[in-house]
Amino acid sequence: MTAVLVIEDDDRIRLALQLALEEEGYDARGAATAEEGLRRQREQPADYVLVDLMLPGIDGFDCIRQLRRDDDVPVVVISARDDTHDIVAALEAGADDYVVKPVAIKELSARLRALRRRVRTVTVAGPAPAQFFGDLEISAEAGEVRRSGRPVPVTRTEFRLLCELAEHAGRVLSRQQLLSRVWGYETGDERLVDVHVGRLRQKIEPDPANPRHLVTLRGLGYKLQR
């Protein structure tokens, strides 16, 4: 059974989410603090982690960063804070998605299923030759990204995004196309794409402010070019 860890300090919200997720067929676990959640994830890893941002002690942003240092588990933020700054900061901390409270359980379950499909797509990627973009090497088969021969640490979502752009090298993909192909969402917040592209540029471009390979076509989308 797929396990979901809910890190949420509000007892009512946490228990309601756990019960709703169990009705959707998940093994739902709870933690009231980031410290407890991080310990539980180390001892008994869940397949997905839901994190509130406003936690006592270690806040949600630092919780995500610590999860990312130890684990590549998909992380979804659940928060009442819906301004652009908070969403961008959470995604830059390493979250894969952001859901605003009150949470619609059917929407959340659909997003978790989309995350599951993305995990499987990366995991079962078939044999394919590595692709090169200058000194950047992308190997879908090996699940590796290298720059000048050195490994580049990327999250699962960043890797899937990079592979999608590499598969369509030289072609412009709109934000909506990337949301559909990488996140599995027919509709959604296009900031997900923008933030992940920005994070990738920091990792793969010699000069992220003037990208050579991962470029923006204003009003159209993004493309990866050699």
BELMOVEN-V446328 format. One record per backbone hydrogen bond with DSSP energy under -0.5 kcal/mol. CO is the residue of the C=O (numbers start at 1). NH is the residue of the N-H. If there is no record, write none. Layout:
co: <CO | CO>
nh: <NH | NH>
This chain:
co: <2 | 3 | 3 | 4 | 4 | 5 | 5 | 6 | 6 | 7 | 9 | 10 | 11 | 12 | 13 | 14 | 15 | 16 | 17 | 18 | 19 | 20 | 21 | 22 | 26 | 27 | 29 | 31 | 33 | 34 | 35 | 36 | 37 | 38 | 39 | 40 | 47 | 48 | 49 | 50 | 51 | 53 | 53 | 56 | 59 | 60 | 61 | 62 | 63 | 64 | 65 | 66 | 67 | 74 | 75 | 75 | 76 | 77 | 79 | 80 | 83 | 84 | 85 | 86 | 87 | 88 | 89 | 90 | 90 | 91 | 97 | 99 | 103 | 104 | 105 | 106 | 107 | 108 | 109 | 110 | 111 | 112 | 113 | 114 | 115 | 116 | 117 | 118 | 119 | 120 | 122 | 128 | 131 | 133 | 135 | 135 | 136 | 137 | 137 | 138 | 138 | 139 | 139 | 144 | 145 | 146 | 147 | 150 | 151 | 152 | 155 | 156 | 157 | 158 | 159 | 160 | 161 | 162 | 163 | 164 | 166 | 168 | 173 | 174 | 175 | 176 | 177 | 178 | 178 | 179 | 179 | 179 | 188 | 189 | 190 | 190 | 191 | 192 | 193 | 194 | 195 | 196 | 197 | 198 | 199 | 200 | 200 | 201 | 205 | 207 | 208 | 213 | 213 | 215 | 216 | 217 | 217 | 221 | 222 | 223 | 223 | 224>
nh: <27 | 47 | 48 | 6 | 29 | 7 | 50 | 8 | 31 | 52 | 11 | 14 | 15 | 16 | 17 | 18 | 19 | 20 | 21 | 22 | 23 | 24 | 26 | 25 | 28 | 4 | 6 | 8 | 37 | 38 | 39 | 40 | 41 | 42 | 43 | 44 | 74 | 5 | 76 | 7 | 78 | 55 | 60 | 34 | 63 | 64 | 65 | 66 | 67 | 68 | 69 | 70 | 71 | 49 | 96 | 97 | 51 | 99 | 101 | 82 | 87 | 88 | 89 | 90 | 91 | 92 | 93 | 94 | 95 | 94 | 77 | 79 | 105 | 108 | 109 | 110 | 111 | 112 | 113 | 114 | 115 | 116 | 117 | 118 | 119 | 120 | 121 | 122 | 123 | 124 | 125 | 141 | 138 | 136 | 148 | 149 | 133 | 139 | 146 | 131 | 140 | 143 | 144 | 139 | 152 | 137 | 150 | 147 | 153 | 154 | 159 | 160 | 161 | 162 | 163 | 164 | 165 | 166 | 167 | 168 | 169 | 171 | 222 | 178 | 179 | 180 | 181 | 182 | 183 | 183 | 184 | 185 | 190 | 192 | 193 | 194 | 195 | 196 | 197 | 198 | 199 | 200 | 201 | 202 | 203 | 203 | 204 | 205 | 208 | 210 | 211 | 215 | 225 | 223 | 218 | 220 | 221 | 217 | 173 | 215 | 225 | 170>
